[in-house]
């Protein structure tokens, strides 16, 4: 039970971080004047000091936390289901 709660909090923290960054980047898109490729990904990962938010590292960390939490939850689910 303890690992399930820990995995849930890690996953929800990663999902919250990732979705917050996507929301902020979406709100920043109308003020962008130049970009290359997708506007959303350029707003998050871009290399222009004026146009980009430089949130690539926290975005990737949030994704990793979401995946890690999901892996913990899946491991706990299958661990308990095989014991029955």
N, C-alpha and C positions, 0 to 999 in steps of 0.2 A: 504494500500500500504506500509505503514511504517513497519508493522509487517511482511509482505512478504519479504521485503529487509533484515530485521534483521534475520528472519528465514533462508533465503538463505545464508547469510554470516556465521551464526553459523554452518549450515550444511556443507558448503564448507570448513570452517576452520577445522572441525572435520574430514572430508574426506581427506583433505590435510595432516593433522597430521598422521592419520592412515596409509595412503598409503606411506608416507615418511618413517615411521617406518618399514613397511613391506619391502620397497625397501632397506633400510639400513641393515636390518636383512638378506635379500637375498644376499647382497654383502658380508656379514660377514660369511656366511655359509661355503665357501671353506676353511677358516682358522680354523674351528672347528675340533678338533681331537676326542672328546668324548661327547656324549649326551645321553639322555634317551627320547624316544618317537620321536615326529616329530622334525626335525632339525630346521624348521622355528620357531615353538613355543618355542623350547628350547633357540634359539638365542634371542627371545624377553623376555620370562618370566623366563628363567633358573635360577638356584640357584648356579651356579659355578662362582666364582669371575673372573676367567680367560676367560672362554668360552662364557659367556652370556653378553648381552649388558645392561641388567637390564632396559629395556624400557617398562615394563609391565604397570606401573602406567600411563605414558603418552599415551600409546596405549588405555587403558580402558577409559581415559578421552576423547580422540579423538572419540572413538566409542560413548560415551555418548553425546558429542556435536553433532555428526552427527545424532543420533536418535532424540535428542531434536529439532534440526533444522528441521528435517523432520516432526516431530509432529506439530511444529508451522506452517509449510507450508500446511500440510493437513488440519489443523483446519481453516486456512485462506481460503483455497480452498472451503471447504464445507460451511463455513460461508457466503461467497459471492454467492455461487450457490443457496442457499436456499432463499436469499433475492430477487432474480429475479422473 
